[in-house]
Amino acid sequence: DVFQSHEEDDRKIRRREKNRVAAQRSRKKQTQKADKLHEEYESLEQENTSLKREIGKLTDEMKHLNEVLKDHEKICPLLHCTMNFVTIPRPDALASCLPR
C-alpha cells in the first residue's frame, strides 16, 4: 500500500508540473496575442492620424479652389453668355476662357 501511495504522489506531482507548464505556455501565448493586438492598434492609430492630416490638407485645397472658381466665375465671359441664356457660346468668348 505504501508503494501505491508513493506512486500516486509521483503522478500528482507530474500532473501538477505538466499543468504548471501548460498554464505558463498559455499565459505566454496570451501575452504574445495581446502584444500583437497592441502593435496593430498603434499602427492603425498612426494611419488614422495620417489620414486625418491628409483630409485637412485636401479640405483646405478644396476651399482654395472653390474661392478661385468663384473669382473666375465673376469674370468669365463664357459664363456671362450662359447666364444670358445664349445656348451656343461665341467662339471668341469660349477662346478667352480656355487656357492657352
N, C-alpha and C positions, 0 to 999 in steps of 0.2 A: 504493500500500500504506500509506503514511503517513496518507493521508486516511481509509482504512478503520480503521486502528488508533485514530486520534483519535475517530472515530465510535463505536467500541466502548467507548472510555474514557468518553465522554459518556453512553452508555447505562448503563454500570456505575454512574456517579455518580448518574444519575437514579433507577436502581433502588435504590441504597443509600439515597438520600434518601426515596424512596417507602416503603421498608421501615422506615426510622427513624421516619417519621411514623405509619405503621401500628402500629408497636410502642408508640409514645408514646400513641396513641389507645387501644390495648388495655390498657396499664397504667392509664390514666385510668379506663377502664370498670371494670376490676377493683377499683380503689380505691373508686370510687363504690359498687360492689356490696358491698364489704367494709364501707363506712361504713353503708350501708342495713341490712345484717345486724346490725351492732353496735347501731344505734339500735333495731332490732326486739328484740334481746336485752335491752337496757336496759329497754325498755318492758315486756317480759314479766317481768323480774325485779321491777320495781316492782309490777306487778299481782299477782305471786306473793306478795310481802311483804304487800300489802294484804289478799289473801285469807287468808293465814295469821293476820293480826291479827284479821280477822273471825271465823275459825274459833275462835280463842282466846276471843273475847267470847261467841260462841254456846255454846261448851263451858261457860264459866263460868255463863251464864244457865241452861243445862240442869241443871247441878249444883244451882244455887239452886232451880230449880223442882222438881227431884226431892226436895230436902230439904223444901220447902213441902208437897209431896204426901204425903211420909211423915208429917210432923207432922199433916196434915189426916186422913190415914187412921186415926191413933190416936184421934181424937175424933169421927169422922164416924158418926152413928147409922145411916145407910143402910148403910155397910159392915159395921157390927156385925150388923145384921139379916141381911145376905147371908152373913156368916160363920156365923150361927146356922142356916143352911140354910132360911131363910124365903124362898121364891121370889118372893112378891109383897110388896114393902115396904109398910109402913103409910104412908098419905098424910102424916101428921104428921111421920114420920121423914124422908120424902122432902122435904117442905117445909122442914124445918130445915137440910137440906143444900144446897139450891139457893140461889143468890144472889138477893137481893131487889132 
